Amino acid sequence: MPGGPDVSFQYADHAQRVHESMSKYTSVPMSFADACLVALSETLREVRVFTLDDDFTVYRRKRNRPLDLLVPKTR
């Protein structure tokens, strides 16, 4: 479905990158789920991550690129 959620991510294909990210962000700390989302974002050309988690402002994709985030406004 164009423009819809991508659910094609397979952990086994990205396990090394997931664990590299979790090791890099131990001070945050980065959860397994967060690391999988970052790894998934690296496989897509155009991606926006919907999150309620402020940690995503710290995480970076490969080549130190920030994630394009969709964060709901708070009151």
mmCIF file of the N, C-alpha and C atoms, coordinates in Angstrom:
data_MODEL
# 
_entry.id   MODEL 
# 
loop_
_atom_site.group_PDB 
_atom_site.id 
_atom_site.type_symbol 
_atom_site.label_atom_id 
_atom_site.label_alt_id 
_atom_site.label_comp_id 
_atom_site.label_asym_id 
_atom_site.label_entity_id 
_atom_site.label_seq_id 
_atom_site.pdbx_PDB_ins_code 
_atom_site.Cartn_x 
_atom_site.Cartn_y 
_atom_site.Cartn_z 
_atom_site.occupancy 
_atom_site.B_iso_or_equiv 
_atom_site.pdbx_formal_charge 
_atom_site.auth_seq_id 
_atom_site.auth_comp_id 
_atom_site.auth_asym_id 
_atom_site.auth_atom_id 
_atom_site.pdbx_PDB_model_num 
ATOM 1   N N  . MET A 1 1  ? 0.848  -1.168  0.000  1.00 0.00 ? 1  MET A N  1 
ATOM 2   C CA . MET A 1 1  ? 0.000  0.000   0.000  1.00 0.00 ? 1  MET A CA 1 
ATOM 3   C C  . MET A 1 1  ? 0.900  1.240   0.000  1.00 0.00 ? 1  MET A C  1 
ATOM 4   N N  . PRO A 1 2  ? 0.904  2.024   -1.076 1.00 0.00 ? 2  PRO A N  1 
ATOM 5   C CA . PRO A 1 2  ? 1.742  3.230   -1.135 1.00 0.00 ? 2  PRO A CA 1 
ATOM 6   C C  . PRO A 1 2  ? 1.383  4.213   -0.026 1.00 0.00 ? 2  PRO A C  1 
ATOM 7   N N  . GLY A 1 3  ? 2.410  4.719   0.630  1.00 0.00 ? 3  GLY A N  1 
ATOM 8   C CA . GLY A 1 3  ? 2.191  5.693   1.684  1.00 0.00 ? 3  GLY A CA 1 
ATOM 9   C C  . GLY A 1 3  ? 1.750  5.105   3.004  1.00 0.00 ? 3  GLY A C  1 
ATOM 10  N N  . GLY A 1 4  ? 1.535  3.810   3.038  1.00 0.00 ? 4  GLY A N  1 
ATOM 11  C CA . GLY A 1 4  ? 1.099  3.147   4.267  1.00 0.00 ? 4  GLY A CA 1 
ATOM 12  C C  . GLY A 1 4  ? 2.279  2.608   5.049  1.00 0.00 ? 4  GLY A C  1 
ATOM 13  N N  . PRO A 1 5  ? 1.991  1.954   6.149  1.00 0.00 ? 5  PRO A N  1 
ATOM 14  C CA . PRO A 1 5  ? 3.067  1.399   6.965  1.00 0.00 ? 5  PRO A CA 1 
ATOM 15  C C  . PRO A 1 5  ? 3.818  0.289   6.243  1.00 0.00 ? 5  PRO A C  1 
ATOM 16  N N  . ASP A 1 6  ? 5.101  0.217   6.503  1.00 0.00 ? 6  ASP A N  1 
ATOM 17  C CA . ASP A 1 6  ? 5.936  -0.840  5.932  1.00 0.00 ? 6  ASP A CA 1 
ATOM 18  C C  . ASP A 1 6  ? 6.165  -1.889  7.012  1.00 0.00 ? 6  ASP A C  1 
ATOM 19  N N  . VAL A 1 7  ? 5.746  -3.102  6.756  1.00 0.00 ? 7  VAL A N  1 
ATOM 20  C CA . VAL A 1 7  ? 5.894  -4.175  7.748  1.00 0.00 ? 7  VAL A CA 1 
ATOM 21  C C  . VAL A 1 7  ? 6.802  -5.293  7.228  1.00 0.00 ? 7  VAL A C  1 
ATOM 22  N N  . SER A 1 8  ? 7.648  -4.963  6.262  1.00 0.00 ? 8  SER A N  1 
ATOM 23  C CA . SER A 1 8  ? 8.501  -5.970  5.640  1.00 0.00 ? 8  SER A CA 1 
ATOM 24  C C  . SER A 1 8  ? 9.809  -6.222  6.390  1.00 0.00 ? 8  SER A C  1 
ATOM 25  N N  . PHE A 1 9  ? 10.085 -5.497  7.445  1.00 0.00 ? 9  PHE A N  1 
ATOM 26  C CA . PHE A 1 9  ? 11.343 -5.615  8.183  1.00 0.00 ? 9  PHE A CA 1 
ATOM 27  C C  . PHE A 1 9  ? 11.494 -7.009  8.793  1.00 0.00 ? 9  PHE A C  1 
ATOM 28  N N  . GLN A 1 10 ? 12.641 -7.612  8.574  1.00 0.00 ? 10 GLN A N  1 
ATOM 29  C CA . GLN A 1 10 ? 12.965 -8.909  9.165  1.00 0.00 ? 10 GLN A CA 1 
ATOM 30  C C  . GLN A 1 10 ? 14.215 -8.737  10.036 1.00 0.00 ? 10 GLN A C  1 
ATOM 31  N N  . TYR A 1 11 ? 14.067 -8.969  11.324 1.00 0.00 ? 11 TYR A N  1 
ATOM 32  C CA . TYR A 1 11 ? 15.184 -8.795  12.258 1.00 0.00 ? 11 TYR A CA 1 
ATOM 33  C C  . TYR A 1 11 ? 16.432 -9.541  11.808 1.00 0.00 ? 11 TYR A C  1 
ATOM 34  N N  . ALA A 1 12 ? 16.271 -10.769 11.354 1.00 0.00 ? 12 ALA A N  1 
ATOM 35  C CA . ALA A 1 12 ? 17.416 -11.598 10.970 1.00 0.00 ? 12 ALA A CA 1 
ATOM 36  C C  . ALA A 1 12 ? 18.268 -10.913 9.895  1.00 0.00 ? 12 ALA A C  1 
ATOM 37  N N  . ASP A 1 13 ? 17.638 -10.145 9.031  1.00 0.00 ? 13 ASP A N  1 
ATOM 38  C CA . ASP A 1 13 ? 18.370 -9.456  7.969  1.00 0.00 ? 13 ASP A CA 1 
ATOM 39  C C  . ASP A 1 13 ? 19.137 -8.233  8.469  1.00 0.00 ? 13 ASP A C  1 
ATOM 40  N N  . HIS A 1 14 ? 18.797 -7.746  9.651  1.00 0.00 ? 14 HIS A N  1 
ATOM 41  C CA . HIS A 1 14 ? 19.368 -6.491  10.162 1.00 0.00 ? 14 HIS A CA 1 
ATOM 42  C C  . HIS A 1 14 ? 19.901 -6.626  11.586 1.00 0.00 ? 14 HIS A C  1 
ATOM 43  N N  . ALA A 1 15 ? 20.095 -7.829  12.048 1.00 0.00 ? 15 ALA A N  1 
ATOM 44  C CA . ALA A 1 15 ? 20.498 -8.066  13.443 1.00 0.00 ? 15 ALA A CA 1 
ATOM 45  C C  . ALA A 1 15 ? 21.779 -7.332  13.813 1.00 0.00 ? 15 ALA A C  1 
ATOM 46  N N  . GLN A 1 16 ? 22.773 -7.362  12.933 1.00 0.00 ? 16 GLN A N  1 
ATOM 47  C CA . GLN A 1 16 ? 24.041 -6.693  13.247 1.00 0.00 ? 16 GLN A CA 1 
ATOM 48  C C  . GLN A 1 16 ? 23.826 -5.199  13.461 1.00 0.00 ? 16 GLN A C  1 
ATOM 49  N N  . ARG A 1 17 ? 23.087 -4.563  12.563 1.00 0.00 ? 17 ARG A N  1 
ATOM 50  C CA . ARG A 1 17 ? 22.846 -3.120  12.679 1.00 0.00 ? 17 ARG A CA 1 
ATOM 51  C C  . ARG A 1 17 ? 22.034 -2.797  13.929 1.00 0.00 ? 17 ARG A C  1 
ATOM 52  N N  . VAL A 1 18 ? 21.044 -3.624  14.241 1.00 0.00 ? 18 VAL A N  1 
ATOM 53  C CA . VAL A 1 18 ? 20.227 -3.421  15.444 1.00 0.00 ? 18 VAL A CA 1 
ATOM 54  C C  . VAL A 1 18 ? 21.118 -3.417  16.679 1.00 0.00 ? 18 VAL A C  1 
ATOM 55  N N  . HIS A 1 19 ? 22.001 -4.397  16.771 1.00 0.00 ? 19 HIS A N  1 
ATOM 56  C CA . HIS A 1 19 ? 22.856 -4.500  17.957 1.00 0.00 ? 19 HIS A CA 1 
ATOM 57  C C  . HIS A 1 19 ? 23.934 -3.417  17.989 1.00 0.00 ? 19 HIS A C  1 
ATOM 58  N N  . GLU A 1 20 ? 24.405 -2.991  16.817 1.00 0.00 ? 20 GLU A N  1 
ATOM 59  C CA . GLU A 1 20 ? 25.347 -1.866  16.777 1.00 0.00 ? 20 GLU A CA 1 
ATOM 60  C C  . GLU A 1 20 ? 24.695 -0.606  17.343 1.00 0.00 ? 20 GLU A C  1 
ATOM 61  N N  . SER A 1 21 ? 23.462 -0.369  16.948 1.00 0.00 ? 21 SER A N  1 
ATOM 62  C CA . SER A 1 21 ? 22.755 0.816   17.437 1.00 0.00 ? 21 SER A CA 1 
ATOM 63  C C  . SER A 1 21 ? 22.521 0.745   18.937 1.00 0.00 ? 21 SER A C  1 
ATOM 64  N N  . MET A 1 22 ? 22.104 -0.406  19.419 1.00 0.00 ? 22 MET A N  1 
ATOM 65  C CA . MET A 1 22 ? 21.861 -0.555  20.859 1.00 0.00 ? 22 MET A CA 1 
ATOM 66  C C  . MET A 1 22 ? 23.147 -0.340  21.644 1.00 0.00 ? 22 MET A C  1 
ATOM 67  N N  . SER A 1 23 ? 24.281 -0.783  21.104 1.00 0.00 ? 23 SER A N  1 
ATOM 68  C CA . SER A 1 23 ? 25.572 -0.575  21.767 1.00 0.00 ? 23 SER A CA 1 
ATOM 69  C C  . SER A 1 23 ? 25.975 0.893   21.743 1.00 0.00 ? 23 SER A C  1 
ATOM 70  N N  . LYS A 1 24 ? 25.684 1.567   20.644 1.00 0.00 ? 24 LYS A N  1 
ATOM 71  C CA . LYS A 1 24 ? 26.047 2.973   20.502 1.00 0.00 ? 24 LYS A CA 1 
ATOM 72  C C  . LYS A 1 24 ? 25.276 3.863   21.466 1.00 0.00 ? 24 LYS A C  1 
ATOM 73  N N  . TYR A 1 25 ? 24.018 3.533   21.717 1.00 0.00 ? 25 TYR A N  1 
ATOM 74  C CA . TYR A 1 25 ? 23.160 4.380   22.534 1.00 0.00 ? 25 TYR A CA 1 
ATOM 75  C C  . TYR A 1 25 ? 22.878 3.780   23.911 1.00 0.00 ? 25 TYR A C  1 
ATOM 76  N N  . THR A 1 26 ? 23.867 3.172   24.529 1.00 0.00 ? 26 THR A N  1 
ATOM 77  C CA . THR A 1 26 ? 23.667 2.570   25.854 1.00 0.00 ? 26 THR A CA 1 
ATOM 78  C C  . THR A 1 26 ? 23.338 3.626   26.906 1.00 0.00 ? 26 THR A C  1 
ATOM 79  N N  . SER A 1 27 ? 23.776 4.861   26.701 1.00 0.00 ? 27 SER A N  1 
ATOM 80  C CA . SER A 1 27 ? 23.498 5.900   27.698 1.00 0.00 ? 27 SER A CA 1 
ATOM 81  C C  . SER A 1 27 ? 22.049 6.381   27.648 1.00 0.00 ? 27 SER A C  1 
ATOM 82  N N  . VAL A 1 28 ? 21.328 6.074   26.565 1.00 0.00 ? 28 VAL A N  1 
ATOM 83  C CA . VAL A 1 28 ? 19.944 6.562   26.457 1.00 0.00 ? 28 VAL A CA 1 
ATOM 84  C C  . VAL A 1 28 ? 19.000 5.753   27.353 1.00 0.00 ? 28 VAL A C  1 
ATOM 85  N N  . PRO A 1 29 ? 18.952 4.476   27.469 1.00 0.00 ? 29 PRO A N  1 
ATOM 86  C CA . PRO A 1 29 ? 19.415 3.424   26.559 1.00 0.00 ? 29 PRO A CA 1 
ATOM 87  C C  . PRO A 1 29 ? 18.420 3.189   25.438 1.00 0.00 ? 29 PRO A C  1 
ATOM 88  N N  . MET A 1 30 ? 18.916 2.599   24.358 1.00 0.00 ? 30 MET A N  1 
ATOM 89  C CA . MET A 1 30 ? 18.070 2.306   23.202 1.00 0.00 ? 30 MET A CA 1 
ATOM 90  C C  . MET A 1 30 ? 17.455 0.922   23.365 1.00 0.00 ? 30 MET A C  1 
ATOM 91  N N  . SER A 1 31 ? 16.148 0.848   23.222 1.00 0.00 ? 31 SER A N  1 
ATOM 92  C CA . SER A 1 31 ? 15.467 -0.445  23.320 1.00 0.00 ? 31 SER A CA 1 
ATOM 93  C C  . SER A 1 31 ? 15.624 -1.217  22.011 1.00 0.00 ? 31 SER A C  1 
ATOM 94  N N  . PHE A 1 32 ? 15.347 -2.500  22.087 1.00 0.00 ? 32 PHE A N  1 
ATOM 95  C CA . PHE A 1 32 ? 15.376 -3.358  20.904 1.00 0.00 ? 32 PHE A CA 1 
ATOM 96  C C  . PHE A 1 32 ? 14.393 -2.833  19.851 1.00 0.00 ? 32 PHE A C  1 
ATOM 97  N N  . ALA A 1 33 ? 13.196 -2.478  20.267 1.00 0.00 ? 33 ALA A N  1 
ATOM 98  C CA . ALA A 1 33 ? 12.183 -1.979  19.335 1.00 0.00 ? 33 ALA A CA 1 
ATOM 99  C C  . ALA A 1 33 ? 12.647 -0.685  18.663 1.00 0.00 ? 33 ALA A C  1 
ATOM 100 N N  . ASP A 1 34 ? 13.232 0.237   19.432 1.00 0.00 ? 34 ASP A N  1 
ATOM 101 C CA . ASP A 1 34 ? 13.742 1.483   18.856 1.00 0.00 ? 34 ASP A CA 1 
ATOM 102 C C  . ASP A 1 34 ? 14.839 1.197   17.836 1.00 0.00 ? 34 ASP A C  1 
ATOM 103 N N  . ALA A 1 35 ? 15.736 0.282   18.173 1.00 0.00 ? 35 ALA A N  1 
ATOM 104 C CA . ALA A 1 35 ? 16.831 -0.070  17.265 1.00 0.00 ? 35 ALA A CA 1 
ATOM 105 C C  . ALA A 1 35 ? 16.295 -0.674  15.969 1.00 0.00 ? 35 ALA A C  1 
ATOM 106 N N  . CYS A 1 36 ? 15.248 -1.474  16.068 1.00 0.00 ? 36 CYS A N  1 
ATOM 107 C CA . CYS A 1 36 ? 14.633 -2.042  14.867 1.00 0.00 ? 36 CYS A CA 1 
ATOM 108 C C  . CYS A 1 36 ? 14.008 -0.948  14.008 1.00 0.00 ? 36 CYS A C  1 
ATOM 109 N N  . LEU A 1 37 ? 13.373 0.034   14.618 1.00 0.00 ? 37 LEU A N  1 
ATOM 110 C CA . LEU A 1 37 ? 12.778 1.133   13.847 1.00 0.00 ? 37 LEU A CA 1 
ATOM 111 C C  . LEU A 1 37 ? 13.854 1.957   13.137 1.00 0.00 ? 37 LEU A C  1 
ATOM 112 N N  . VAL A 1 38 ? 14.960 2.204   13.824 1.00 0.00 ? 38 VAL A N  1 
ATOM 113 C CA . VAL A 1 38 ? 16.047 2.953   13.192 1.00 0.00 ? 38 VAL A CA 1 
ATOM 114 C C  . VAL A 1 38 ? 16.611 2.145   12.025 1.00 0.00 ? 38 VAL A C  1 
ATOM 115 N N  . ALA A 1 39 ? 16.830 0.843   12.234 1.00 0.00 ? 39 ALA A N  1 
ATOM 116 C CA . ALA A 1 39 ? 17.344 -0.011  11.156 1.00 0.00 ? 39 ALA A CA 1 
ATOM 117 C C  . ALA A 1 39 ? 16.368 -0.046  9.980  1.00 0.00 ? 39 ALA A C  1 
ATOM 118 N N  . LEU A 1 40 ? 15.084 -0.147  10.256 1.00 0.00 ? 40 LEU A N  1 
ATOM 119 C CA . LEU A 1 40 ? 14.082 -0.119  9.190  1.00 0.00 ? 40 LEU A CA 1 
ATOM 120 C C  . LEU A 1 40 ? 14.150 1.199   8.432  1.00 0.00 ? 40 LEU A C  1 
ATOM 121 N N  . SER A 1 41 ? 14.296 2.303   9.145  1.00 0.00 ? 41 SER A N  1 
ATOM 122 C CA . SER A 1 41 ? 14.348 3.611   8.491  1.00 0.00 ? 41 SER A CA 1 
ATOM 123 C C  . SER A 1 41 ? 15.530 3.713   7.534  1.00 0.00 ? 41 SER A C  1 
ATOM 124 N N  . GLU A 1 42 ? 16.589 2.970   7.818  1.00 0.00 ? 42 GLU A N  1 
ATOM 125 C CA . GLU A 1 42 ? 17.774 3.010   6.965  1.00 0.00 ? 42 GLU A CA 1 
ATOM 126 C C  . GLU A 1 42 ? 17.587 2.230   5.666  1.00 0.00 ? 42 GLU A C  1 
ATOM 127 N N  . THR A 1 43 ? 16.561 1.411   5.611  1.00 0.00 ? 43 THR A N  1 
ATOM 128 C CA . THR A 1 43 ? 16.324 0.612   4.405  1.00 0.00 ? 43 THR A CA 1 
ATOM 129 C C  . THR A 1 43 ? 15.410 1.320   3.414  1.00 0.00 ? 43 THR A C  1 
ATOM 130 N N  . LEU A 1 44 ? 14.833 2.433   3.830  1.00 0.00 ? 44 LEU A N  1 
ATOM 131 C CA . LEU A 1 44 ? 13.865 3.138   2.996  1.00 0.00 ? 44 LEU A CA 1 
ATOM 132 C C  . LEU A 1 44 ? 14.403 4.491   2.569  1.00 0.00 ? 44 LEU A C  1 
ATOM 133 N N  . ARG A 1 45 ? 14.105 4.882   1.360  1.00 0.00 ? 45 ARG A N  1 
ATOM 134 C CA . ARG A 1 45 ? 14.591 6.167   0.851  1.00 0.00 ? 45 ARG A CA 1 
ATOM 135 C C  . ARG A 1 45 ? 13.905 7.326   1.559  1.00 0.00 ? 45 ARG A C  1 
ATOM 136 N N  . GLU A 1 46 ? 12.605 7.303   1.567  1.00 0.00 ? 46 GLU A N  1 
ATOM 137 C CA . GLU A 1 46 ? 11.836 8.350   2.241  1.00 0.00 ? 46 GLU A CA 1 
ATOM 138 C C  . GLU A 1 46 ? 11.052 7.699   3.368  1.00 0.00 ? 46 GLU A C  1 
ATOM 139 N N  . VAL A 1 47 ? 11.305 8.163   4.581  1.00 0.00 ? 47 VAL A N  1 
ATOM 140 C CA . VAL A 1 47 ? 10.644 7.545   5.729  1.00 0.00 ? 47 VAL A CA 1 
ATOM 141 C C  . VAL A 1 47 ? 10.402 8.591   6.801  1.00 0.00 ? 47 VAL A C  1 
ATOM 142 N N  . ARG A 1 48 ? 9.289  8.482   7.449  1.00 0.00 ? 48 ARG A N  1 
ATOM 143 C CA . ARG A 1 48 ? 8.976  9.328   8.601  1.00 0.00 ? 48 ARG A CA 1 
ATOM 144 C C  . ARG A 1 48 ? 8.577  8.381   9.722  1.00 0.00 ? 48 ARG A C  1 
ATOM 145 N N  . VAL A 1 49 ? 9.156  8.584   10.889 1.00 0.00 ? 49 VAL A N  1 
ATOM 146 C CA . VAL A 1 49 ? 8.882  7.736   12.041 1.00 0.00 ? 49 VAL A CA 1 
ATOM 147 C C  . VAL A 1 49 ? 7.912  8.452   12.974 1.00 0.00 ? 49 VAL A C  1 
ATOM 148 N N  . PHE A 1 50 ? 6.774  7.828   13.228 1.00 0.00 ? 50 PHE A N  1 
ATOM 149 C CA . PHE A 1 50 ? 5.812  8.339   14.200 1.00 0.00 ? 50 PHE A CA 1 
ATOM 150 C C  . PHE A 1 50 ? 6.244  7.853   15.571 1.00 0.00 ? 50 PHE A C  1 
ATOM 151 N N  . THR A 1 51 ? 6.381  8.770   16.520 1.00 0.00 ? 51 THR A N  1 
ATOM 152 C CA . THR A 1 51 ? 6.828  8.382   17.851 1.00 0.00 ? 51 THR A CA 1 
ATOM 153 C C  . THR A 1 51 ? 6.319  9.343   18.914 1.00 0.00 ? 51 THR A C  1 
ATOM 154 N N  . LEU A 1 52 ? 6.203  8.822   20.101 1.00 0.00 ? 52 LEU A N  1 
ATOM 155 C CA . LEU A 1 52 ? 5.913  9.626   21.287 1.00 0.00 ? 52 LEU A CA 1 
ATOM 156 C C  . LEU A 1 52 ? 7.155  9.701   22.174 1.00 0.00 ? 52 LEU A C  1 
ATOM 157 N N  . ASP A 1 53 ? 8.235  9.087   21.728 1.00 0.00 ? 53 ASP A N  1 
ATOM 158 C CA . ASP A 1 53 ? 9.460  8.901   22.493 1.00 0.00 ? 53 ASP A CA 1 
ATOM 159 C C  . ASP A 1 53 ? 10.498 9.961   22.115 1.00 0.00 ? 53 ASP A C  1 
ATOM 160 N N  . ASP A 1 54 ? 10.890 10.802  23.072 1.00 0.00 ? 54 ASP A N  1 
ATOM 161 C CA . ASP A 1 54 ? 11.880 11.851  22.831 1.00 0.00 ? 54 ASP A CA 1 
ATOM 162 C C  . ASP A 1 54 ? 13.256 11.307  22.450 1.00 0.00 ? 54 ASP A C  1 
ATOM 163 N N  . ASP A 1 55 ? 13.532 10.046  22.758 1.00 0.00 ? 55 ASP A N  1 
ATOM 164 C CA . ASP A 1 55 ? 14.836 9.470   22.436 1.00 0.00 ? 55 ASP A CA 1 
ATOM 165 C C  . ASP A 1 55 ? 15.118 9.503   20.942 1.00 0.00 ? 55 ASP A C  1 
ATOM 166 N N  . PHE A 1 56 ? 14.079 9.497   20.128 1.00 0.00 ? 56 PHE A N  1 
ATOM 167 C CA . PHE A 1 56 ? 14.291 9.498   18.685 1.00 0.00 ? 56 PHE A CA 1 
ATOM 168 C C  . PHE A 1 56 ? 14.926 10.799  18.191 1.00 0.00 ? 56 PHE A C  1 
ATOM 169 N N  . THR A 1 57 ? 14.905 11.843  18.980 1.00 0.00 ? 57 THR A N  1 
ATOM 170 C CA . THR A 1 57 ? 15.605 13.067  18.591 1.00 0.00 ? 57 THR A CA 1 
ATOM 171 C C  . THR A 1 57 ? 17.119 12.906  18.741 1.00 0.00 ? 57 THR A C  1 
ATOM 172 N N  . VAL A 1 58 ? 17.531 11.907  19.516 1.00 0.00 ? 58 VAL A N  1 
ATOM 173 C CA . VAL A 1 58 ? 18.945 11.622  19.745 1.00 0.00 ? 58 VAL A CA 1 
ATOM 174 C C  . VAL A 1 58 ? 19.474 10.627  18.717 1.00 0.00 ? 58 VAL A C  1 
ATOM 175 N N  . TYR A 1 59 ? 18.688 9.641   18.363 1.00 0.00 ? 59 TYR A N  1 
ATOM 176 C CA . TYR A 1 59 ? 19.123 8.581   17.450 1.00 0.00 ? 59 TYR A CA 1 
ATOM 177 C C  . TYR A 1 59 ? 19.444 9.127   16.074 1.00 0.00 ? 59 TYR A C  1 
ATOM 178 N N  . ARG A 1 60 ? 20.402 8.478   15.424 1.00 0.00 ? 60 ARG A N  1 
ATOM 179 C CA . ARG A 1 60 ? 20.799 8.860   14.070 1.00 0.00 ? 60 ARG A CA 1 
ATOM 180 C C  . ARG A 1 60 ? 20.818 7.641   13.172 1.00 0.00 ? 60 ARG A C  1 
ATOM 181 N N  . ARG A 1 61 ? 20.484 7.881   11.905 1.00 0.00 ? 61 ARG A N  1 
ATOM 182 C CA . ARG A 1 61 ? 20.599 6.857   10.881 1.00 0.00 ? 61 ARG A CA 1 
ATOM 183 C C  . ARG A 1 61 ? 22.059 6.790   10.460 1.00 0.00 ? 61 ARG A C  1 
ATOM 184 N N  . LYS A 1 62 ? 22.376 5.891   9.559  1.00 0.00 ? 62 LYS A N  1 
ATOM 185 C CA . LYS A 1 62 ? 23.748 5.819   9.045  1.00 0.00 ? 62 LYS A CA 1 
ATOM 186 C C  . LYS A 1 62 ? 24.173 7.177   8.516  1.00 0.00 ? 62 LYS A C  1 
ATOM 187 N N  . ARG A 1 63 ? 25.462 7.418   8.567  1.00 0.00 ? 63 ARG A N  1 
ATOM 188 C CA . ARG A 1 63 ? 26.072 8.687   8.156  1.00 0.00 ? 63 ARG A CA 1 
ATOM 189 C C  . ARG A 1 63 ? 25.586 9.856   8.983  1.00 0.00 ? 63 ARG A C  1 
ATOM 190 N N  . ASN A 1 64 ? 25.208 9.564   10.240 1.00 0.00 ? 64 ASN A N  1 
ATOM 191 C CA . ASN A 1 64 ? 24.826 10.582  11.218 1.00 0.00 ? 64 ASN A CA 1 
ATOM 192 C C  . ASN A 1 64 ? 23.613 11.419  10.797 1.00 0.00 ? 64 ASN A C  1 
ATOM 193 N N  . ARG A 1 65 ? 22.740 10.831  9.994  1.00 0.00 ? 65 ARG A N  1 
ATOM 194 C CA . ARG A 1 65 ? 21.546 11.548  9.536  1.00 0.00 ? 65 ARG A CA 1 
ATOM 195 C C  . ARG A 1 65 ? 20.431 11.434  10.576 1.00 0.00 ? 65 ARG A C  1 
ATOM 196 N N  . PRO A 1 66 ? 19.810 12.544  10.934 1.00 0.00 ? 66 PRO A N  1 
ATOM 197 C CA . PRO A 1 66 ? 18.692 12.475  11.888 1.00 0.00 ? 66 PRO A CA 1 
ATOM 198 C C  . PRO A 1 66 ? 17.481 11.826  11.225 1.00 0.00 ? 66 PRO A C  1 
ATOM 199 N N  . LEU A 1 67 ? 16.622 11.294  12.050 1.00 0.00 ? 67 LEU A N  1 
ATOM 200 C CA . LEU A 1 67 ? 15.382 10.702  11.565 1.00 0.00 ? 67 LEU A CA 1 
ATOM 201 C C  . LEU A 1 67 ? 14.362 11.806  11.293 1.00 0.00 ? 67 LEU A C  1 
ATOM 202 N N  . ASP A 1 68 ? 13.546 11.601  10.284 1.00 0.00 ? 68 ASP A N  1 
ATOM 203 C CA . ASP A 1 68 ? 12.422 12.492  10.027 1.00 0.00 ? 68 ASP A CA 1 
ATOM 204 C C  . ASP A 1 68 ? 11.299 12.007  10.931 1.00 0.00 ? 68 ASP A C  1 
ATOM 205 N N  . LEU A 1 69 ? 10.929 12.812  11.908 1.00 0.00 ? 69 LEU A N  1 
ATOM 206 C CA . LEU A 1 69 ? 9.977  12.381  12.929 1.00 0.00 ? 69 LEU A CA 1 
ATOM 207 C C  . LEU A 1 69 ? 8.621  13.036  12.752 1.00 0.00 ? 69 LEU A C  1 
ATOM 208 N N  . LEU A 1 70 ? 7.601  12.272  13.074 1.00 0.00 ? 70 LEU A N  1 
ATOM 209 C CA . LEU A 1 70 ? 6.238  12.767  13.169 1.00 0.00 ? 70 LEU A CA 1 
ATOM 210 C C  . LEU A 1 70 ? 5.857  12.620  14.638 1.00 0.00 ? 70 LEU A C  1 
ATOM 211 N N  . VAL A 1 71 ? 5.821  13.742  15.346 1.00 0.00 ? 71 VAL A N  1 
ATOM 212 C CA . VAL A 1 71 ? 5.576  13.749  16.774 1.00 0.00 ? 71 VAL A CA 1 
ATOM 213 C C  . VAL A 1 71 ? 4.313  14.571  17.044 1.00 0.00 ? 71 VAL A C  1 
ATOM 214 N N  . PRO A 1 72 ? 3.317  13.960  17.690 1.00 0.00 ? 72 PRO A N  1 
ATOM 215 C CA . PRO A 1 72 ? 2.097  14.728  17.997 1.00 0.00 ? 72 PRO A CA 1 
ATOM 216 C C  . PRO A 1 72 ? 2.408  15.897  18.924 1.00 0.00 ? 72 PRO A C  1 
ATOM 217 N N  . LYS A 1 73 ? 1.709  16.976  18.725 1.00 0.00 ? 73 LYS A N  1 
ATOM 218 C CA . LYS A 1 73 ? 1.883  18.145  19.597 1.00 0.00 ? 73 LYS A CA 1 
ATOM 219 C C  . LYS A 1 73 ? 1.304  17.849  20.968 1.00 0.00 ? 73 LYS A C  1 
ATOM 220 N N  . THR A 1 74 ? 1.982  18.338  21.985 1.00 0.00 ? 74 THR A N  1 
ATOM 221 C CA . THR A 1 74 ? 1.474  18.194  23.335 1.00 0.00 ? 74 THR A CA 1 
ATOM 222 C C  . THR A 1 74 ? 0.756  19.478  23.730 1.00 0.00 ? 74 THR A C  1 
ATOM 223 N N  . ARG A 1 75 ? -0.091 19.373  24.708 1.00 0.00 ? 75 ARG A N  1 
ATOM 224 C CA . ARG A 1 75 ? -0.869 20.549  25.117 1.00 0.00 ? 75 ARG A CA 1 
ATOM 225 C C  . ARG A 1 75 ? -0.067 21.501  25.933 1.00 0.00 ? 75 ARG A C  1 
# 
